[in-house]
């Protein structure tokens, strides 16, 4: 039931991409493109913070998953069950997926900045809940 809600949120966020606009149609482009680009790169501290947080939450998910599995817990994600048979497999798949998502969001950010921010924000929330759940499971095992 829990994963059904997580997948519903991710699907909703991905479908909302067409609803978010990157710029208003009635605004004109600024003639000073260089200054606008410099200002935009300074404002990207929020996006970079979300990326770092997402990566750290994935590391925490991986660590708590490995720790729990070594103590007898079972993987709750049916898609991940086939990959969690070995610690190197978990590390390889998890890190590959994490960096793949970050790369895809960076590419997508060039076309739709709002969608990239929203997706990364939702993913941070989802992985925060996943890590919190993992910690709860590990604490019950001890």
Short mmCIF file of the C-alpha atoms (twelve columns), coordinates in Angstrom:
data_MODEL
# 
_entry.id   MODEL 
# 
loop_
_atom_site.group_PDB 
_atom_site.id 
_atom_site.type_symbol 
_atom_site.label_atom_id 
_atom_site.label_alt_id 
_atom_site.label_comp_id 
_atom_site.label_asym_id 
_atom_site.label_seq_id 
_atom_site.Cartn_x 
_atom_site.Cartn_y 
_atom_site.Cartn_z 
_atom_site.pdbx_PDB_model_num 
ATOM 1   C CA . UNK A 1   0.000  0.000   0.000   1 
ATOM 2   C CA . UNK A 2   2.844  2.364   0.900   1 
ATOM 3   C CA . UNK A 3   4.614  1.934   -2.444  1 
ATOM 4   C CA . UNK A 4   1.355  2.384   -4.337  1 
ATOM 5   C CA . UNK A 5   1.095  5.887   -2.803  1 
ATOM 6   C CA . UNK A 6   4.725  6.685   -3.644  1 
ATOM 7   C CA . UNK A 7   4.280  5.612   -7.252  1 
ATOM 8   C CA . UNK A 8   1.053  7.628   -7.494  1 
ATOM 9   C CA . UNK A 9   2.879  10.764  -6.346  1 
ATOM 10  C CA . UNK A 10  5.701  10.214  -8.839  1 
ATOM 11  C CA . UNK A 11  3.253  9.650   -11.685 1 
ATOM 12  C CA . UNK A 12  1.299  12.757  -10.701 1 
ATOM 13  C CA . UNK A 13  4.473  14.850  -10.654 1 
ATOM 14  C CA . UNK A 14  5.613  13.552  -14.033 1 
ATOM 15  C CA . UNK A 15  2.200  14.200  -15.572 1 
ATOM 16  C CA . UNK A 16  2.106  17.742  -14.209 1 
ATOM 17  C CA . UNK A 17  5.089  18.650  -16.399 1 
ATOM 18  C CA . UNK A 18  2.825  20.021  -19.090 1 
ATOM 19  C CA . UNK A 19  1.054  22.229  -16.574 1 
ATOM 20  C CA . UNK A 20  4.095  24.143  -15.417 1 
ATOM 21  C CA . UNK A 21  5.319  27.008  -17.585 1 
ATOM 22  C CA . UNK A 22  8.926  28.116  -17.669 1 
ATOM 23  C CA . UNK A 23  8.125  31.657  -18.709 1 
ATOM 24  C CA . UNK A 24  5.077  33.801  -19.252 1 
ATOM 25  C CA . UNK A 25  4.076  34.217  -22.903 1 
ATOM 26  C CA . UNK A 26  3.550  37.970  -22.616 1 
ATOM 27  C CA . UNK A 27  7.027  38.691  -21.235 1 
ATOM 28  C CA . UNK A 28  9.774  39.773  -23.590 1 
ATOM 29  C CA . UNK A 29  13.311 38.496  -23.411 1 
ATOM 30  C CA . UNK A 30  15.822 40.668  -21.643 1 
ATOM 31  C CA . UNK A 31  18.393 42.265  -23.954 1 
ATOM 32  C CA . UNK A 32  21.128 41.640  -21.379 1 
ATOM 33  C CA . UNK A 33  21.439 37.857  -21.746 1 
ATOM 34  C CA . UNK A 34  24.886 37.623  -20.069 1 
ATOM 35  C CA . UNK A 35  23.681 39.318  -16.879 1 
ATOM 36  C CA . UNK A 36  20.549 37.177  -16.850 1 
ATOM 37  C CA . UNK A 37  22.594 33.973  -17.207 1 
ATOM 38  C CA . UNK A 38  24.958 35.014  -14.394 1 
ATOM 39  C CA . UNK A 39  22.019 35.846  -12.134 1 
ATOM 40  C CA . UNK A 40  20.395 32.513  -12.962 1 
ATOM 41  C CA . UNK A 41  23.539 30.567  -12.058 1 
ATOM 42  C CA . UNK A 42  23.718 32.340  -8.706  1 
ATOM 43  C CA . UNK A 43  20.115 31.347  -7.979  1 
ATOM 44  C CA . UNK A 44  20.800 27.682  -8.720  1 
ATOM 45  C CA . UNK A 45  22.094 27.139  -5.189  1 
ATOM 46  C CA . UNK A 46  18.620 25.818  -4.347  1 
ATOM 47  C CA . UNK A 47  18.705 23.267  -7.162  1 
ATOM 48  C CA . UNK A 48  22.226 22.156  -6.224  1 
ATOM 49  C CA . UNK A 49  21.130 21.818  -2.601  1 
ATOM 50  C CA . UNK A 50  18.221 19.636  -3.678  1 
ATOM 51  C CA . UNK A 51  20.614 17.499  -5.737  1 
ATOM 52  C CA . UNK A 52  22.997 17.051  -2.803  1 
ATOM 53  C CA . UNK A 53  20.122 16.242  -0.468  1 
ATOM 54  C CA . UNK A 54  18.747 13.692  -2.952  1 
ATOM 55  C CA . UNK A 55  22.160 12.012  -3.242  1 
ATOM 56  C CA . UNK A 56  22.610 11.921  0.548   1 
ATOM 57  C CA . UNK A 57  19.128 10.499  1.077   1 
ATOM 58  C CA . UNK A 58  19.920 7.760   -1.444  1 
ATOM 59  C CA . UNK A 59  23.143 6.958   0.417   1 
ATOM 60  C CA . UNK A 60  21.154 6.814   3.669   1 
ATOM 61  C CA . UNK A 61  18.559 4.569   1.990   1 
ATOM 62  C CA . UNK A 62  21.292 2.279   0.710   1 
ATOM 63  C CA . UNK A 63  23.066 2.133   4.086   1 
ATOM 64  C CA . UNK A 64  19.912 1.479   6.105   1 
ATOM 65  C CA . UNK A 65  18.741 -1.107  3.572   1 
ATOM 66  C CA . UNK A 66  22.031 -3.020  3.698   1 
ATOM 67  C CA . UNK A 67  22.141 -2.778  7.501   1 
ATOM 68  C CA . UNK A 68  18.570 -4.013  7.823   1 
ATOM 69  C CA . UNK A 69  19.015 -6.854  5.338   1 
ATOM 70  C CA . UNK A 70  22.096 -8.085  7.201   1 
ATOM 71  C CA . UNK A 71  19.973 -8.272  10.355  1 
ATOM 72  C CA . UNK A 72  17.062 -10.166 8.834   1 
ATOM 73  C CA . UNK A 73  14.812 -7.490  7.361   1 
ATOM 74  C CA . UNK A 74  13.131 -8.067  4.005   1 
ATOM 75  C CA . UNK A 75  13.155 -5.607  1.097   1 
ATOM 76  C CA . UNK A 76  9.749  -3.935  0.839   1 
ATOM 77  C CA . UNK A 77  10.157 -2.676  -2.725  1 
ATOM 78  C CA . UNK A 78  9.201  -5.472  -5.136  1 
ATOM 79  C CA . UNK A 79  11.279 -3.919  -7.940  1 
ATOM 80  C CA . UNK A 80  14.414 -3.827  -5.798  1 
ATOM 81  C CA . UNK A 81  14.133 -7.341  -4.365  1 
ATOM 82  C CA . UNK A 82  16.070 -8.925  -7.216  1 
ATOM 83  C CA . UNK A 83  18.969 -6.476  -6.787  1 
ATOM 84  C CA . UNK A 84  19.429 -6.712  -3.021  1 
ATOM 85  C CA . UNK A 85  20.880 -10.190 -2.944  1 
ATOM 86  C CA . UNK A 86  24.423 -8.834  -2.615  1 
ATOM 87  C CA . UNK A 87  25.882 -5.674  -1.133  1 
ATOM 88  C CA . UNK A 88  27.895 -4.815  -4.272  1 
ATOM 89  C CA . UNK A 89  24.728 -5.242  -6.323  1 
ATOM 90  C CA . UNK A 90  22.839 -2.834  -4.073  1 
ATOM 91  C CA . UNK A 91  25.630 -0.271  -4.257  1 
ATOM 92  C CA . UNK A 92  25.998 -0.570  -8.028  1 
ATOM 93  C CA . UNK A 93  22.303 -0.366  -8.862  1 
ATOM 94  C CA . UNK A 94  21.486 2.316   -6.296  1 
ATOM 95  C CA . UNK A 95  24.344 4.615   -7.260  1 
ATOM 96  C CA . UNK A 96  23.676 4.102   -10.975 1 
ATOM 97  C CA . UNK A 97  19.996 4.944   -10.586 1 
ATOM 98  C CA . UNK A 98  20.731 7.952   -8.378  1 
ATOM 99  C CA . UNK A 99  23.201 9.509   -10.783 1 
ATOM 100 C CA . UNK A 100 21.023 8.575   -13.755 1 
ATOM 101 C CA . UNK A 101 18.069 10.441  -12.247 1 
ATOM 102 C CA . UNK A 102 20.248 13.456  -11.426 1 
ATOM 103 C CA . UNK A 103 21.650 13.499  -14.968 1 
ATOM 104 C CA . UNK A 104 18.191 13.209  -16.535 1 
ATOM 105 C CA . UNK A 105 16.848 16.010  -14.346 1 
ATOM 106 C CA . UNK A 106 19.795 18.250  -15.295 1 
ATOM 107 C CA . UNK A 107 19.035 17.657  -18.969 1 
ATOM 108 C CA . UNK A 108 15.342 18.216  -18.411 1 
ATOM 109 C CA . UNK A 109 16.029 21.385  -16.447 1 
ATOM 110 C CA . UNK A 110 17.301 23.021  -19.625 1 
ATOM 111 C CA . UNK A 111 13.833 22.673  -21.158 1 
ATOM 112 C CA . UNK A 112 11.557 22.960  -18.130 1 
ATOM 113 C CA . UNK A 113 13.175 24.347  -15.009 1 
ATOM 114 C CA . UNK A 114 10.011 24.214  -12.900 1 
ATOM 115 C CA . UNK A 115 9.482  20.544  -13.654 1 
ATOM 116 C CA . UNK A 116 13.046 19.700  -12.624 1 
ATOM 117 C CA . UNK A 117 12.668 21.587  -9.340  1 
ATOM 118 C CA . UNK A 118 9.281  19.993  -8.597  1 
ATOM 119 C CA . UNK A 119 10.448 16.472  -9.430  1 
ATOM 120 C CA . UNK A 120 13.591 16.804  -7.345  1 
ATOM 121 C CA . UNK A 121 11.596 18.247  -4.460  1 
ATOM 122 C CA . UNK A 122 9.114  15.371  -4.522  1 
ATOM 123 C CA . UNK A 123 11.906 12.801  -4.801  1 
ATOM 124 C CA . UNK A 124 13.562 14.323  -1.728  1 
ATOM 125 C CA . UNK A 125 10.308 13.988  0.204   1 
ATOM 126 C CA . UNK A 126 9.779  10.415  -0.977  1 
ATOM 127 C CA . UNK A 127 13.308 9.328   -0.059  1 
ATOM 128 C CA . UNK A 128 13.044 11.107  3.280   1 
ATOM 129 C CA . UNK A 129 9.990  8.958   4.040   1 
ATOM 130 C CA . UNK A 130 11.783 5.829   2.785   1 
ATOM 131 C CA . UNK A 131 14.810 6.474   5.014   1 
ATOM 132 C CA . UNK A 132 12.570 7.197   7.989   1 
ATOM 133 C CA . UNK A 133 10.770 3.895   7.357   1 
ATOM 134 C CA . UNK A 134 14.076 2.026   7.050   1 
ATOM 135 C CA . UNK A 135 15.283 3.454   10.350  1 
ATOM 136 C CA . UNK A 136 12.022 2.367   11.997  1 
ATOM 137 C CA . UNK A 137 12.448 -1.173  10.671  1 
ATOM 138 C CA . UNK A 138 16.079 -1.335  11.820  1 
ATOM 139 C CA . UNK A 139 15.164 -0.100  15.288  1 
ATOM 140 C CA . UNK A 140 12.491 -2.821  15.592  1 
ATOM 141 C CA . UNK A 141 15.083 -5.475  14.687  1 
ATOM 142 C CA . UNK A 142 17.477 -4.492  17.480  1 
# 
